[in-house]
Amino acid sequence: MTTESPRWFKSSYSSNGGQCVEVATNLADTHNVVPVRDSKNPTGPNLHVHVDAFSTFLAGVKDGRLGNL
């Protein structure tokens, strides 16, 4: 396993309202995970979501299956 660090970013749709998450997609190809964390607590815990689950989640958001998130 490499020691590659997550490169965190927020969505360009984020309005800085304090209810944001950050993701680090740079680990998807090498580790098969997309880390997700609370942008208000960057030193706190983060979730490592498998790339397939993250892709399914994004598809559901894009096509409206998950309501108004």
Sequence and secondary structure as in RCSB ss.txt:
>XXXX:A:sequence
MTTESPRWFKSSYSSNGGQCVEVATNLADTHNVVPVRDSKNPTGPNLHVHVDAFSTFLAGVKDGRLGNL
>XXXX:A:secstr
        B  TT  SSS  EEE GGGHHHHSEEEEEETT TTS EEEEEHHHHHHHHHHHHTTTT   
